[in-house]
């Protein structure tokens, strides 16, 4: 597997990410081939959708103010967290873990201010699976190649330190590889093995794109053979099956 990071110009609302990616690929003479995967970090998807919020425009509700006091967070950010969440899962000193409107469980509904201009915060992209599909279809229409697209974010995990890459949007690839019914080296049948392919890709690429000042919001992954059908939503475990709640 080969991961090639791409530097893009600063993204603003209304930008066509697929066209910008194609232009960068042409400028560096990098060709996409069948089965290549393009990973796009969620931050530039959010920026292209205009999902930046000026905190000066946010008026916290009474509920937001109470939760802000309990968690020692900015009440304006807490208000946005409540607006972007289906459910508050857990709270504590300076953290609020929620289930987002798309069903992802993460800190602060995915809202953050890193790599965003002062005074603004970024919300998660709208319908990231559809955003991934739009990018894929535009690239495929131009190049005539079948590719996959993953939109990634960084999430924490229960009982583990540090964040890892997670797929919040995907199109054109197998996101969940069901290996149940196959056999291991000793001929025993695999009964529960399912591989979160899209998350594995997101985590691997996170070592290239990073979460700081790297300035690499897109990467091309070559050498994998996971193009197919699937969505990031396929990776969400049903609540009744989740033992961490």
Backbone torsions as a table, in degrees:
resi	resn	phi	psi	omega
1	UNK	NA	136.0	178.0
2	UNK	-122.1	133.4	178.8
3	UNK	-117.8	122.4	-176.7
4	UNK	-119.0	112.8	-179.5
5	UNK	-78.3	145.8	179.8
6	UNK	-121.5	131.9	172.8
7	UNK	-92.3	129.7	-179.2
8	UNK	-114.4	159.1	170.7
9	UNK	-65.8	163.9	178.0
10	UNK	-59.9	130.1	-176.1
11	UNK	-90.2	139.9	178.2
12	UNK	-130.8	168.5	-177.3
13	UNK	-57.1	134.1	178.1
14	UNK	91.8	-8.3	-180.0
15	UNK	-64.7	143.7	176.4
16	UNK	-91.0	100.6	-174.7
17	UNK	-63.1	-39.3	-179.9
18	UNK	-60.7	-44.7	-179.2
19	UNK	-67.1	-38.5	178.4
20	UNK	-65.3	-42.9	177.9
21	UNK	-61.5	-43.9	178.8
22	UNK	-61.4	-39.9	179.5
23	UNK	-65.1	-41.9	178.8
24	UNK	-64.9	-42.7	178.0
25	UNK	-59.6	-41.6	178.9
26	UNK	-65.8	-40.4	-177.9
27	UNK	-65.4	-33.2	-179.6
28	UNK	-99.5	7.2	177.2
29	UNK	57.3	46.9	177.3
30	UNK	-111.8	119.5	-176.6
31	UNK	-95.5	134.7	171.2
32	UNK	-85.8	136.2	178.1
33	UNK	-117.9	166.9	176.0
34	UNK	-53.1	138.6	178.5
35	UNK	79.5	-2.5	172.2
36	UNK	-67.0	153.8	178.5
37	UNK	-122.9	134.5	176.6
38	UNK	-106.9	120.9	176.2
39	UNK	-102.1	133.1	-179.5
40	UNK	-123.6	126.9	178.4
41	UNK	-72.6	145.1	-172.6
42	UNK	-63.2	-25.6	-174.9
43	UNK	-61.0	-42.3	-178.5
44	UNK	-76.0	-25.8	173.8
45	UNK	-66.3	-44.6	178.1
46	UNK	-61.4	-43.7	179.8
47	UNK	-61.9	-42.0	-179.5
48	UNK	-66.4	-27.4	178.6
49	UNK	-86.9	-2.8	-177.8
50	UNK	74.4	33.0	-175.8
51	UNK	-93.0	32.3	172.7
52	UNK	-99.4	139.2	-177.5
53	UNK	-122.6	129.1	173.9
54	UNK	-77.6	119.0	-176.5
55	UNK	-62.1	-23.7	179.2
56	UNK	-65.9	-18.7	-178.6
57	UNK	-92.3	-4.1	-174.7
58	UNK	-93.5	127.0	177.9
59	UNK	-110.6	109.5	-177.3
60	UNK	-68.0	140.9	173.7
61	UNK	-81.0	171.9	176.7
62	UNK	-59.7	-42.9	179.1
63	UNK	-59.8	-43.0	179.7
64	UNK	-64.0	-39.7	-179.6
65	UNK	-65.4	-40.5	179.1
66	UNK	-65.1	-44.5	179.7
67	UNK	-67.9	-34.7	176.9
68	UNK	-63.8	-41.7	177.6
69	UNK	-62.4	-40.2	-177.2
70	UNK	-72.2	-28.2	-175.8
71	UNK	-109.4	-2.5	180.0
72	UNK	61.6	39.9	179.6
73	UNK	-114.7	161.9	176.2
74	UNK	-62.4	122.2	-177.6
75	UNK	-60.4	-27.4	177.7
76	UNK	-67.9	-40.2	177.0
77	UNK	-68.6	-38.2	177.4
78	UNK	-62.3	-39.4	176.5
79	UNK	-58.5	-44.4	178.6
80	UNK	-65.8	-38.6	177.4
81	UNK	-59.3	-44.4	178.9
82	UNK	-63.4	-40.1	179.9
83	UNK	-66.1	-30.1	-175.4
84	UNK	-95.9	8.8	-173.0
85	UNK	-123.1	147.1	170.3
86	UNK	-84.9	-34.6	-171.7
87	UNK	-154.9	142.0	169.8
88	UNK	-87.3	119.8	-176.3
89	UNK	-89.4	-44.5	-176.4
90	UNK	-160.6	143.3	176.9
91	UNK	-131.4	160.4	179.0
92	UNK	-171.2	-171.6	-179.7
93	UNK	-58.3	110.2	177.6
94	UNK	64.5	24.8	171.9
95	UNK	-145.9	146.8	174.7
96	UNK	-137.2	114.4	177.7
97	UNK	-97.5	128.5	-176.1
98	UNK	-132.1	165.2	164.9
99	UNK	-96.5	119.7	-176.6
100	UNK	-74.1	172.5	179.7
101	UNK	-61.3	-25.4	177.9
102	UNK	-91.7	-1.6	175.3
103	UNK	98.1	5.9	178.3
104	UNK	-85.2	139.3	176.5
105	UNK	-101.0	116.6	-175.1
106	UNK	-159.6	171.5	-179.7
107	UNK	-74.1	135.0	170.1
108	UNK	58.5	28.6	-179.8
109	UNK	56.0	25.9	178.6
110	UNK	76.3	9.3	-178.2
111	UNK	-84.4	131.3	176.5
112	UNK	-152.9	170.1	-176.9
113	UNK	-117.9	4.1	179.8
114	UNK	-70.7	141.0	-179.0
115	UNK	56.1	33.3	176.5
116	UNK	-130.3	146.2	-177.9
117	UNK	-59.2	151.0	-177.6
118	UNK	-54.9	134.8	176.5
119	UNK	91.0	-2.9	179.0
120	UNK	-123.1	158.7	173.6
121	UNK	-130.5	160.6	-177.7
122	UNK	-108.8	132.9	172.4
123	UNK	-94.1	160.5	175.3
124	UNK	-64.1	154.9	178.9
125	UNK	-61.5	153.2	172.0
126	UNK	-77.3	132.5	175.5
127	UNK	42.5	67.2	-174.9
128	UNK	-61.9	-29.4	175.7
129	UNK	-63.0	-43.0	178.5
130	UNK	-67.7	-37.3	177.8
131	UNK	-61.8	-40.6	177.5
132	UNK	-64.2	-40.2	179.4
133	UNK	-65.2	-40.8	179.0
134	UNK	-61.2	-45.3	179.2
135	UNK	-62.7	-44.9	-179.1
136	UNK	-61.3	-47.6	-176.6
137	UNK	-62.4	-39.9	-179.9
138	UNK	-66.5	-41.7	179.1
139	UNK	-67.2	-44.5	-179.8
140	UNK	-63.6	-38.4	179.5
141	UNK	-63.0	-36.3	-179.3
142	UNK	-76.6	-42.0	-171.5
143	UNK	-96.9	-21.2	-177.0
144	UNK	70.9	24.6	178.6
145	UNK	-116.7	149.5	177.4
146	UNK	-93.7	117.4	-178.1
147	UNK	-126.4	170.7	171.3
148	UNK	-114.2	155.2	177.2
149	UNK	-131.7	133.3	175.4
150	UNK	-122.7	134.6	170.4
151	UNK	-106.3	124.8	-171.2
152	UNK	-116.6	156.3	170.9
153	UNK	-139.3	175.0	177.1
154	UNK	-112.8	124.0	-179.7
155	UNK	-121.3	153.0	167.7
156	UNK	-83.3	176.3	-177.3
157	UNK	-139.6	151.1	176.3
158	UNK	-61.5	134.3	173.3
159	UNK	65.6	14.7	179.5
160	UNK	-134.1	137.7	175.3
161	UNK	-81.7	152.7	175.2
162	UNK	85.2	159.9	178.4
163	UNK	-101.5	159.5	175.7
164	UNK	-133.2	160.9	175.5
165	UNK	-71.4	140.0	179.6
166	UNK	-135.5	139.9	176.7
167	UNK	-82.2	119.9	174.3
168	UNK	-106.1	-8.7	176.2
169	UNK	-149.3	145.5	179.6
170	UNK	-160.7	151.5	176.7
171	UNK	-159.6	140.2	174.0
172	UNK	82.1	15.4	177.1
173	UNK	-148.8	161.8	175.4
174	UNK	-76.3	111.7	-177.7
175	UNK	-84.4	-31.6	-179.3
176	UNK	-128.3	112.7	-176.8
177	UNK	-92.7	107.0	-177.8
178	UNK	-87.1	111.1	-177.3
179	UNK	-106.7	8.6	177.8
180	UNK	-61.6	135.0	-177.8
181	UNK	99.0	-18.9	173.3
182	UNK	-75.7	173.4	-179.9
183	UNK	-117.7	154.4	176.9
184	UNK	-88.8	-170.1	-177.4
185	UNK	-61.6	-23.0	-177.5
186	UNK	-104.0	11.2	176.1
187	UNK	83.8	4.4	178.3
188	UNK	-78.3	141.4	-177.9
189	UNK	-76.1	132.8	174.9
190	UNK	-74.9	124.4	-174.3
191	UNK	-103.8	-24.3	-175.3
192	UNK	-135.8	5.1	-172.6
193	UNK	-76.4	113.8	170.6
194	UNK	-132.0	130.8	-174.5
195	UNK	-102.8	126.7	178.5
196	UNK	-80.7	78.2	-173.4
197	UNK	-56.1	-47.1	-176.2
198	UNK	-64.5	-37.0	177.0
199	UNK	-68.9	-39.5	177.3
200	UNK	-60.5	-41.9	178.1
201	UNK	-63.9	-45.9	-178.8
202	UNK	-61.1	-40.9	-179.7
203	UNK	-68.0	-42.3	178.8
204	UNK	-61.3	-44.4	-176.6
205	UNK	-71.9	-25.1	179.1
206	UNK	-60.5	-25.2	176.3
207	UNK	-68.9	-19.5	178.6
208	UNK	-97.9	-48.2	-176.6
209	UNK	-73.5	-38.4	177.9
210	UNK	69.6	178.8	-179.8
211	UNK	-123.3	7.6	-176.3
212	UNK	-113.1	-121.9	-174.4
213	UNK	-99.0	18.5	-177.1
214	UNK	-59.4	-36.5	-179.3
215	UNK	67.9	33.3	179.4
216	UNK	-123.5	87.4	-174.2
217	UNK	-89.7	-2.8	-177.9
218	UNK	-138.8	146.3	174.8
219	UNK	-143.2	150.6	174.8
220	UNK	-106.6	130.7	179.4
221	UNK	-111.6	122.4	179.1
222	UNK	-116.5	149.5	174.5
223	UNK	101.9	-4.2	176.1
224	UNK	-99.2	157.3	-179.5
225	UNK	-126.8	58.1	-177.1
226	UNK	-116.1	12.7	176.5
227	UNK	-63.9	142.8	-176.9
228	UNK	172.7	-132.3	178.2
229	UNK	-127.7	148.0	178.7
230	UNK	162.2	160.9	178.8
231	UNK	-131.6	160.0	173.6
232	UNK	-65.3	-32.3	179.4
233	UNK	-62.0	-21.1	177.7
234	UNK	-65.4	-16.8	-176.4
235	UNK	-90.2	-6.1	-177.4
236	UNK	-81.7	124.1	178.4
237	UNK	-76.2	139.2	178.0
238	UNK	-62.9	143.8	-175.9
239	UNK	-56.7	-40.3	-177.2
240	UNK	-67.7	-16.1	178.7
241	UNK	-97.7	-6.5	-173.4
242	UNK	-90.0	113.6	-176.0
243	UNK	-86.1	-3.4	-179.3
244	UNK	-88.8	-5.7	-178.6
245	UNK	-95.6	NA	NA
